Amino acid sequence: MYCGLLNLHNLSDAILRRNTVFYFGYIYAMNRIGNIIRKGIISPVLEFIHDSRAVGITLICCTLISLIISNTGWGPSYIHFWERELHMPVPELHLPHTVLHLINDALMAVFFFLVGLEIKRELLVGELNTTKKAMLPAIAALGGMVVPALIYTIWCGGTPFARGWGIPMATDIAFSLGVLSLLGKRAPLSLRIFLTALAIIDDLGGILTIAIFYAQDIQWIYLFIALGIVFLLALLNAAKVKHYYIFFFFGIVLWYFVFNSGIHATIAGVLLAFTIPMHKVEELEHALHDPVNFIILPLFALANTAILLPSDFSSVFSSLVHHGIFMGLVLGKPIGIYLFSILAIRMKMATLPDGINHRHVLGMGMIAGIGFTMSIFMATLAFSDAPTQVVAKVAIIGASVVAGAIGFAYLKTRALKTLR
């Protein structure tokens, strides 16, 4: 019996040792796998996200993927996915009824909320917080909106396509700064700040354009209720209410009434942003940066470039809409920004920032011709028929590529050499 107990004890020790070895082996293996995942996947992804070029690269990839899929055998199913009807749980509520509308009307309101936060911060404590600081980028942005709109009107004024004059006014912040970042330390910091300020004012101009000129039939009851909610939000701000989830609750209600008022629902995001307490702005900007830039904007690019390209591009390249948008972005942007800037400087209304000369302004104006996100968004508002939207989107994509390439090449070979 003693021998039996001894054998049982030895067997227990053996099992314990084996289990211990197995346990520590398991822990070691999991740690190794965790290190591999962290170093091989998570760290590169985080490094990419924090790269200033990441947003532009992501949007380019999404655009190419969407265009390729749309023009393969999977194209009809892919395009149908974005346009399919959604069955809302409460049919009595008038809400976006397709996946595409959900992205453009609801998710893009979050994007405009982030843009509104950036505008508010810059106006109160940033590069636009004094008249002197804001004057040059404001005048440059004005030129970058007026001249492209005039060029488009020269091509399309008096035609059924005249409504698209706002399309070439836009500058895509993410893409333009992404292209400028490719120049690395050779681009002056003041040039990046100037472009950022100009693009933010440009966005503000685009927002006003959407609100004023691209509104549908106004439903005044909904609009007055929306204005009342904005007033309530302003009171909450003045009362220094700290719980910003209260702002978000009323922001959602505001979005619903703006959506049903006939003014584009994304304006609600900007209005909400302007009522957020200043001490929460930077915190919200930081929290929304990655979700907006790496989820919402890629979804926007995928959904809005799901277009079947024509087999014969002659119809696109011969279209007045194509000419107006392409010329407005590629030529109108740099001409307007450069001429208005030089005029403001010579009239002593503004001065150039340190480290920037006239060539930098011209090169930056070329890069500002990258319209993409805002231009595509305006195209969906300006034109209701799919064929014209396709022509407009092809023109925007082509013009953005050309503007970015020319601006990068000019700054690299001409403008930045003056700093050496």
N, C-alpha and C positions, 0 to 999 in steps of 0.2 A: 504494500500500500504506500509505503514511504517512497519507493521508486516511482510509483505512479504519480504521486504528488510532485516529485522532483521533475519528472518528465513534463508534467503539465506546467510547472513553473518555467522550465526552460523554453517550452513552446510559447508561453505568454511573453517571455522576454524577446524571443525571436520575432513574434508578431509586432511587439511594441517597437523594436528596433527597425523593422521593415516599414512600419507605419510612420515612424519618425523620419526615416530616410525619404519616404514617399512625400511626407508633408513638406520637409525642407526643400526637396527637389521640386515640388509643385510651386512653392513660394519663389524659388529661384527662377523657374521657368516663367512664371507670371511676371516677375520683375523684368526679366529679359524681354519678354513680349511687350510689356509696358514701355520699356526704354526704346525699343524698336519703333513702336507706334508713335511715341512722343517725339523721337528724333527724326524718324523717317516720314511721318505724316503730319502730326499736329504742329510741330515747330515750323516746318516749311510753309504750311497753310497760314499760320499766324504771321510769319515773316512777310508773306505775300500780301496779306490783308493790310498790314501796316505800311506797305510800300505805297508811295504817293501815286504810282502808275497803275496800281491794282484795279481801281474802279474802271478806268478807261480800257484796260486790257480785258477785263471781265465783260464789259458791254460790247466790245468788238467781237469777242468769241461768241457771245450769245446771239449777236446779229448774224454772224456767219453761219452758225449752227441753224438758226431759224430759217434763213434764206435757203440753205442747202436742203433741209428737210422738206420745206414747202414746195420745192421744185423736183422732188423725187416721187416715187410711187406711193410713199407715205404721206405726201402733201395734202390730199383731200381730207384724210382723217385728222392730220395735224391741225389744219386750218379750222376744221369743224370743231375740234376740241375747244379752241378759244372762243368760238362763236356760238356754242351750244347754250340752250336755254337752261336757266337755273330755276329750281322749284323752291320758292321761299316758304318758310314755315308759316308766315302770316301774309297771305296773299293781299289783304287789304292795304298793307303798307306798300307804297311805291318805292321800290329799291332797284338797284342795278340788276338786270335780268339775264345777263350773259357773263361768262368768265372774263371776256374782254372789257365789258363795262365795269365789272367789279374791280378790275385792276386800274382802269383809267379814272373811274369816278371815286372809288373808295381808297385803294392803296396809295394812289398818287396824291391823295389829300394828306397822307402822312409825309410823303416827300415834300410837299409844299409847306407843311408844318415845320419841317427841318429847315427849309429855305427861309421861312419867316423868322425862325429863331436866329439864323445867321444874320439876316438883315437887321433885326432888332439889336443884336449885340454890336454889330458894326456901327449902327447909328448912335448908340448910347455910349459905348466905351471903346470902340474899335477905330479902324482907319477912316471912318466917315463921321466921327463924333464932333467935328468942327466944320464950319463952312469952308475954311481954307483947305483942310484935308480932303473934303468931299468934292471940291469944285472941279478939279481936273478929271478924275474918273467919271464924275457925273456928266460933264460936258462931252467927254469922249464917248461915254455910253449913249448919250443922246444922238451924237453923230452916227454911232454904230447901229442905231435903230431907224433913224430918219432916212438916211441914204439908201440902205437896202430896201426899205418900204417903197421909196420913190422909184428905184430901179425896177422892182417888181411891178409897180403900177404902170411904168412906161411900157412894159411887155404885155401886161394883162388888163390894164385899165379899160373899162368899157366892154369887157367880155364877161361871159358867165363865171369866169375864174377870178374876178377882181377881189373877191372876198379873202383870198389867200395872201394879202399884202403883209399880214403879221408874221408869216412863217419865217422869212429870212431875217427877222429882227433879233432872233434869239441867239444866245451864246451858251453852250453847254459847259458848266463850270468844271465838272469832273474830267471831261475829255480835254478841254483846253489846258487845264493845269497839269494833266497827265502828260501831254505833249511837251509842255514847258519843262517838266521835271526830267525829261530825257536829256536835257542839256546839262543836268547836274549842277555843280558849283559854278560853272561858267556863266550861268544866268544870274544876274544880280537879285538879291532878295527883294529889293525895292520893286523890281519888275514883276515878281510873283505877287507882291502885295497889290500893285497897281492893277494887274489882271484880275485878281480876286475881287477887288472893290468894284471894278468895271462890270464884271460878270454878275455880281450881286445886284447892282443898280439895274443892269440889263434884265435880270430876273424880275425885279420889282416892276419895270416897265412892261414885261410880258404878262405879269399877273394883272396889272391894270388894263392891259389890252384885252385879255380874256374876259375880265369882269365887265368891261364897258362895251366892247365891240362884238364879242362872240356869245353874248347872252341870247337865250331863246326867248320865247314869249314869256314875259315876266308875270309871275303869279304874285300879286302884291301882298296878299294876306300872308303867305309863307315868308316873303321877303321882310315884312314888318316884324313878324315874330322872330326871324333870324337876327334882325337889328336889335330887338329887345334883349335877346340872349347875349349878344355882344356887349350891350350896355351892362347887363348883369355880371358878365365876366370881368368887365372893367371895374365894377364896384368891388368884386371879390379881390381883385388885385390891389385896389386902393385900401381895402380893409386889411391887407397883409395876411390873407388866408394862406396858411402854410401847406395844407394838404392838397397837393396838386392833382390827386385823383378826382377831386371835386371839379377842377377845371376840365379834366378829360371827360367826365360824365356830361357836363354841359356842352363840351366840344362835340361829342357824338350827336347830341340833340341838335346843336347848331348845324352840323353837317347835313342832317336829315332835312331840315327846313331850307337850307341853301340848295340842296340837291333838287328839291321840289319847287324852288322859286323860279327856275329858268336860268339863273346864273350858275356857271359851272361849279360843281360841288367842291373842287379842289381849293377854291377861294376860302372855304371854311377853315382849312388848315392854316392859312396865313393869318386870318382874323384871330383864330385861337392863339397862335404864336405871339401875336402882338399884345395879348392880355396876360401872358405868363409872367409871374414875378421874375425880375431880373436875376435874382440870386439862384434861380433854378434853370436859367437858360443854358449855361455851359454844361451843367450836369445832364440835361436832357439831350443836348447836342451830342455829347459823348455816348450816351446810351443808345441813341438812334442812328449814329453814323454807320455802324456795320449792318444792322438790319435793313436800312434804307438802301445803302450802296451795294450790298451783296445779296439781297433778296428781292426787294421791291423793284429797283431799277433793272436788274436782270430779267425779272418777270415782265416788266414793261417792254424791254427790248425784244424778248422772245415773242410776246403776244402781238406787238405792233409791227414787227417785221415778218410776220407769217403771211407773206404775200406771194402770189403766183406771178413770177416774172413773165413778161410777154416774150414769145418766141422771136419776135422781130422788134428789136429795140429802136428801130427807126421811128416808130410812133411815139416813143417816149422822148427821144432826143429831138424830135421836131415839134414837141409840144410847147406852147407858150408858157405853161405852168413850169415846165422844166427849166426853160431859159430864165424866167423871172426869179425862181428860187436859187438856181445855180449862180447866176450873175450877182444876185443880191448878197449871197453869203460869201462868195469867193472875191468879188470886186467891191461890192457895196460896203462890207464891214471894214476892211482896211482903209478904204478911201474916206469913209465917214469918220472913223476914229482918228485917223491921222490929221485930216483937215480941220476938224473941230478942235482937236488938241492944240495944233499949231496956232489956230485963230485965237483960242483962249489965252495962250502964252503971250502972243504978240500984243493982245489987248490988255495985258497985265491982269487978267482975271484969275490966272493960276500960274503956277511954276512947276517945272519938271522935278520929280523926286531926285534925291542924290543918287548918283550912279547910273542914271538913265539919260540917253540922248534921243534924238529924233529917230534914228534908225531902230532903236528898241521899240519905240511907239509903233512904228510901221510894222515891224515883225510881230509884235503882240496883236496888232489889228488883224493881221493875216490869220493868226491862230484863233482869234475870236470868231472867225468865220465858221468854226466848228459848231453847228447848231444842234444837231442830233436830238437829244431827249426833248427839249422844249420845242424845237421845230417840228418834230414828228407829232408831238402832242397837239400843237396848234393846227397841224394838217388834218388831224382827226376832227377838229372842231370846225375848221373852215370849209371842208368838203364832206358832203354826206354820201356821195356815190363812190363805190369801191375803185373803179378805173382811175378816177382823178386822184384818189388817195395813193394808189400804187405809183403813179407818175410823180407825185409830190415826194413820197418816201424815197424813191430811187434817186431823185434829184438831191434830196437832203443828204443821203448817205454818200453819194458821189462828191458833192460839194464839200462835205465835212472831211473826207479823205484828202481831197486836193488842197483844201485850205490848211489842214494840219501839216501836210507834207511840205507845202511851199513855205509856210511860216517857220517850220523847224529848219529847213534848209537855209532860208534867208538869215535867220538869227545865228545859225552855226557858222556860216561862211562869210557873212558880211558884218552884221551888227555887233556880234560879240568879239570880233577881232579888234574892234576899237578899244577894248579893255586891256589888251595885252601890251 
